[in-house]
Amino acid sequence: MSETSFAVIGGGILGAAVAHRLLETGTADRVTVLEKEDALAQHQTGRNSGVVHAGLYYPPGSLKARLCRSGVGLLRDFCVEHDIAYREIGKVLVALDDHEASRLADIESRARANGVPGVRAIGQEELHELEPHVRGVAGLHSPTTAIVDYPAVTRRLAQLVEEAGGIVRTGTEVVGIDDRPTGVHVTSRSSAGTQVETFGRVVACAGLQADRLARMAGGGREPRIVPFRGEYLTLRPERRDLVRGLVYPVPDPRYPFLGVHLTPRVDGEVLIGPNAVLALAREGYGWTDVSLKDLSETLGYRGFASFARRHWRTGVAEMRGSLVRARFVAAAQRYVPELAYDDVQPGPAGVRAQAMDRTGALVDDFCVETSGRITALRNAPSPAATSSLAIADHLVAGIRDDIGGRRTS
Ligand SMILES: Cc1cc2nc3c(=O)[nH]c(=O)nc-3n(C[C@H](O)[C@H](O)[C@H](O)COP(=O)(O)OP(=O)(O)OC[C@H]3O[C@@H](n4cnc5c(N)ncnc54)[C@H](O)[C@@H]3O)c2cc1C
């Protein structure tokens, strides 16, 4: 089987971007995307904040920092070329007190080290000019942070894959991967039954199922995916003018997520959130979605036990915020005091695929693992949608090196 025939597992933004890049670079002459849902972008890609992060927070030199910065440029150019809405509405990080204000300086220097353009500290007056309804003692302004429609980007990438001769097959779940001398045998299930196909190479971009697919392909048991649900409220249409751009808290360095923020979307809606609660099912979006398999895997994982011991207080507070809407609204009211309980309505929810190691540490950086002829993306949390085209470049460059290395060895 020729090494240039590829299966890409997962029809989120990363699977679509990798499939496109494989064909664009001539690394593949045949690509088949296999997606278990009936449509693309049904999980993280279609259930996120829609923010194009500028790269403020990430440790300089990390893959997140590098691929986020290059990803922003690639994504902006892609949207211009394909007429997809991309709006640089800017973002302010808002400090509520002097202690938070002192943390802004560190974020500003990280942002500069990462090459984020135009980032600057602002005082109360300028904060008021930018966001008249927002209260804070100081801020950090990132004028190039943008919003975009990630499912639209995914659909366009998939369309380009098909135009280049690739196949995009939805409703097809991969249930087995076997790397044999004759090629990689991929077993999948669809309404047409079970079939086994042989490919030269396989790339898995399976999001919330990333660890399971990697294990299926012979990879290590760790890191595991621990699913954290993020719930949103939305502003009632008549109150959408409470914010002009993106309004974020100063992130708490002890905590992995960015905190409840206000996010206008390209369709005009304004999201408030997301919080972070343990999801009771990897692909479950409410408290009543429970998968015993997913839940027992998470609760039985010793990494999760030590994570829970360290973070139980935050976990309980987030759960209260999820169950009691007034608490959720109160978190946003700290930034927008005029916001009233009746200004919000229930919104969507997403589940973050976050890799965790056996010590309970969250894997911070993007993580790609190759074994034999199978490459698996094992950790691609935010800002992986922002970085998607750059992650695809990085991953495909690694595959090209590997193929070149095999030929010469
Ligand atoms: C609440 C939330 C907010 C976020 N906000 C942002 C943001 O503002 N900006 C940003 O850059 N990032 C954000 N992110 C992160 C971003 O959404 C993800 O990093 C990105 O979408 C990952 O893309 P993906 O293709 O890897 O995953 P997914 O979109 O989850 O796609 C994986 C696909 O694989 C498929 N799959 C899994 N197993 C199989 C199988 N066995 N066979 C076939 N198909 C399979 C799934 O059905 C799924 O469609 C956010 C995430 C969440 C959850």
Ligand as a Chemical Component Dictionary entry (heavy atoms), coordinates in Angstrom:
data_LIG
# 
_chem_comp.id                   LIG 
_chem_comp.type                 NON-POLYMER 
_chem_comp.pdbx_formal_charge   0 
_chem_comp.three_letter_code    LIG 
# 
loop_
_chem_comp_atom.comp_id 
_chem_comp_atom.atom_id 
_chem_comp_atom.alt_atom_id 
_chem_comp_atom.type_symbol 
_chem_comp_atom.charge 
_chem_comp_atom.model_Cartn_x 
_chem_comp_atom.model_Cartn_y 
_chem_comp_atom.model_Cartn_z 
_chem_comp_atom.pdbx_ordinal 
LIG C1  C1  C 0 -16.211 25.530 25.416 1  
LIG C2  C2  C 0 -15.030 25.656 24.489 2  
LIG C3  C3  C 0 -14.577 26.926 24.100 3  
LIG C4  C4  C 0 -13.467 27.035 23.259 4  
LIG N1  N1  N 0 -13.125 28.266 22.762 5  
LIG C5  C5  C 0 -12.133 28.354 21.834 6  
LIG C6  C6  C 0 -11.843 29.586 21.202 7  
LIG O1  O1  O 0 -12.531 30.574 21.410 8  
LIG N2  N2  N 0 -10.805 29.647 20.337 9  
LIG C7  C7  C 0 -10.031 28.550 20.055 10 
LIG O2  O2  O 0 -9.066  28.677 19.303 11 
LIG N3  N3  N 0 -10.320 27.349 20.601 12 
LIG C8  C8  C 0 -11.362 27.226 21.455 13 
LIG N4  N4  N 0 -11.689 26.011 21.983 14 
LIG C9  C9  C 0 -10.898 24.840 21.597 15 
LIG C10 C10 C 0 -11.269 24.356 20.185 16 
LIG O3  O3  O 0 -12.660 24.300 20.008 17 
LIG C11 C11 C 0 -10.652 22.978 19.960 18 
LIG O4  O4  O 0 -9.282  23.052 20.304 19 
LIG C12 C12 C 0 -10.755 22.529 18.494 20 
LIG O5  O5  O 0 -12.078 22.655 18.026 21 
LIG C13 C13 C 0 -10.269 21.100 18.366 22 
LIG O6  O6  O 0 -10.613 20.640 17.076 23 
LIG P1  P1  P 0 -10.633 19.079 16.767 24 
LIG O7  O7  O 0 -10.888 18.940 15.330 25 
LIG O8  O8  O 0 -9.402  18.476 17.370 26 
LIG O9  O9  O 0 -11.804 18.510 17.697 27 
LIG P2  P2  P 0 -13.370 18.293 17.439 28 
LIG O10 O10 O 0 -13.987 19.480 16.852 29 
LIG O11 O11 O 0 -13.917 17.814 18.728 30 
LIG O12 O12 O 0 -13.402 17.151 16.340 31 
LIG C14 C14 C 0 -13.049 15.805 16.597 32 
LIG C15 C15 C 0 -13.916 14.954 15.708 33 
LIG O13 O13 O 0 -13.491 13.602 15.754 34 
LIG C16 C16 C 0 -14.645 12.797 15.606 35 
LIG N5  N5  N 0 -14.337 11.444 16.086 36 
LIG C17 C17 C 0 -13.971 11.085 17.336 37 
LIG N6  N6  N 0 -13.804 9.756  17.393 38 
LIG C18 C18 C 0 -14.054 9.255  16.155 39 
LIG C19 C19 C 0 -14.059 7.938  15.605 40 
LIG N7  N7  N 0 -13.767 6.846  16.341 41 
LIG N8  N8  N 0 -14.370 7.795  14.281 42 
LIG C20 C20 C 0 -14.677 8.888  13.524 43 
LIG N9  N9  N 0 -14.712 10.150 14.017 44 
LIG C21 C21 C 0 -14.401 10.333 15.308 45 
LIG C22 C22 C 0 -15.671 13.515 16.467 46 
LIG O14 O14 O 0 -17.000 13.133 16.164 47 
LIG C23 C23 C 0 -15.366 14.966 16.148 48 
LIG O15 O15 O 0 -16.156 15.482 15.098 49 
LIG C24 C24 C 0 -12.791 25.856 22.817 50 
LIG C25 C25 C 0 -13.268 24.598 23.186 51 
LIG C26 C26 C 0 -14.396 24.485 23.984 52 
LIG C27 C27 C 0 -14.941 23.124 24.284 53 
# 
loop_
_chem_comp_bond.comp_id 
_chem_comp_bond.atom_id_1 
_chem_comp_bond.atom_id_2 
_chem_comp_bond.value_order 
_chem_comp_bond.pdbx_ordinal 
LIG C1  C2  SING 1  
LIG C2  C3  SING 2  
LIG C2  C26 DOUB 3  
LIG C3  C4  DOUB 4  
LIG C4  N1  SING 5  
LIG C4  C24 SING 6  
LIG N1  C5  DOUB 7  
LIG C5  C6  SING 8  
LIG C5  C8  SING 9  
LIG C6  O1  DOUB 10 
LIG C6  N2  SING 11 
LIG N2  C7  SING 12 
LIG C7  O2  DOUB 13 
LIG C7  N3  SING 14 
LIG N3  C8  DOUB 15 
LIG C8  N4  SING 16 
LIG N4  C9  SING 17 
LIG N4  C24 SING 18 
LIG C9  C10 SING 19 
LIG C10 O3  SING 20 
LIG C10 C11 SING 21 
LIG C11 O4  SING 22 
LIG C11 C12 SING 23 
LIG C12 O5  SING 24 
LIG C12 C13 SING 25 
LIG C13 O6  SING 26 
LIG O6  P1  SING 27 
LIG P1  O7  DOUB 28 
LIG P1  O8  SING 29 
LIG P1  O9  SING 30 
LIG O9  P2  SING 31 
LIG P2  O10 DOUB 32 
LIG P2  O11 SING 33 
LIG P2  O12 SING 34 
LIG O12 C14 SING 35 
LIG C14 C15 SING 36 
LIG C15 O13 SING 37 
LIG C15 C23 SING 38 
LIG O13 C16 SING 39 
LIG C16 N5  SING 40 
LIG C16 C22 SING 41 
LIG N5  C17 SING 42 
LIG N5  C21 SING 43 
LIG C17 N6  DOUB 44 
LIG N6  C18 SING 45 
LIG C18 C19 SING 46 
LIG C18 C21 DOUB 47 
LIG C19 N7  SING 48 
LIG C19 N8  DOUB 49 
LIG N8  C20 SING 50 
LIG C20 N9  DOUB 51 
LIG N9  C21 SING 52 
LIG C22 O14 SING 53 
LIG C22 C23 SING 54 
LIG C23 O15 SING 55 
LIG C24 C25 DOUB 56 
LIG C25 C26 SING 57 
LIG C26 C27 SING 58 
# 
